[in-house]
């Protein structure tokens, strides 16, 4: 008789200890025997409710994971598994509470709104540029309804998604044409792949930069298939360095704006006009990675940042810039410039892989329309940049009155002081905006603990603040007026 398949199926084993089997004490063995089964736990009232809120298979997997962790904590406490529940005494209630807490955590959205009290307007870690209510409404409409994303209502034929933004970008920058991809890094990759694959790209050594999250110009060039040709030195590059490097394999002259650093002192580089003239004489396209991509002159607000129009008017062939930095819109990489070059880039197969979706198109179109009407108040990032120190002083005084009414007897020191706000997001590295900040210290809590209590409150939104000179610093420039009462309540709770 063949008995190979007559064995009883082996029960599911949720974990396995590495190495030789470790000896366990009688107490540990008793604790392991008392661990309930998955089926028993599923009958518990609270977990039965979770079975209605999440897929049963997922709930079973969660139960097995938690039980496996408990077994490991009992059998091998030295394993490094952080204890998440007291296993002595071990009972249904404690295990049920642990599983319910884990289920709650998994079902709760990880991405959540926070109050940005850092004064960094384009805070990369906090999502960069916030969007206006008009943009949110446009996103909602695009997301919940059909639209003419790639359909021409005039002709009844297929259209192009670029049409919704290209004319607006042309009017605002002076460019002949423009397309949009998912970020500026993608724009650089696409342009170099389309124009310079297999050929050389000439770039100054002083512009071989690295920006956030390890994005390096030389590496993105390598991915595009273009060959890097460095010229000049870190601090000085002259026009003749570019001229001497041009040969039959040269495909692009690349200019990279130093959005996140600045070289000062004994430094020199040719102007855009000089490079554009060289491009015209040699028929080698001049391409500029402008990074932050300001559409308007922010000099009156304190930022000396070049505009996209300045580059276009200097006869740069293509300009790449971000949509969610100084422009203040959604994440996007915009490629604007001469029509022949833009269309050549658009035809590259990578364009389809890197293009943006209908939600980004909707958000960008509304943001650009605000620029067309000079409606700066509609663009949160632009509105924050334009706030004066006097306006911030008045808001800070109102805030202190709010907090003192909520916490009249707090053993804390709060005062208004001079400070500075930053653009952030890899923009204007050596420039800041004069601001009025609120410094907070507590006799009850150390500054690190106070910052943690703001960041991880028992109730309400997380507040992200700065810590300077043993004080918690709040800068209301990046706090929306409608959030101010909420911030006061959060600070009062943190100080209690």
Protein Blocks (a to p, Z undefined) as FASTA:
>chain_A
ZZklmpccddddfbdcehjdddddfklmmmmmmpccfklmmmpmklmmmmmmpcfklmmm
mmmmmmmmmmmmmmmmmnopacfbdfbdcdfklmmmmmmmmmmmmmpcfbdcdddfkopa
blfknopaaddfklmmmmmmmmmpccfklacfknopacdfklmmmmmmmmmnopabdcdd
fbfklmmmmmmmmmmgoiacdddfklmccdehhiafklmmmmnopacddehjfklccfkl
mmmmpcfkbmbdcddddfkbccehjdddddfklmmmmmmmnopacdddeknopabdckln
opacddfklmmmnopabdcddfklmnopacddddeddfklmmmmmmpmklmmmmccfklm
mmmmmmmmmmmnopaklmmklmmmmpcfklmmmmmmmmmmmmmmmmmmbccddddddddd
debjoiaklbccdddddddddfkbcfklmmmmmmmcfbdcddddddeehiacddfklpcf
klmmmmmmmmmmmmZZ
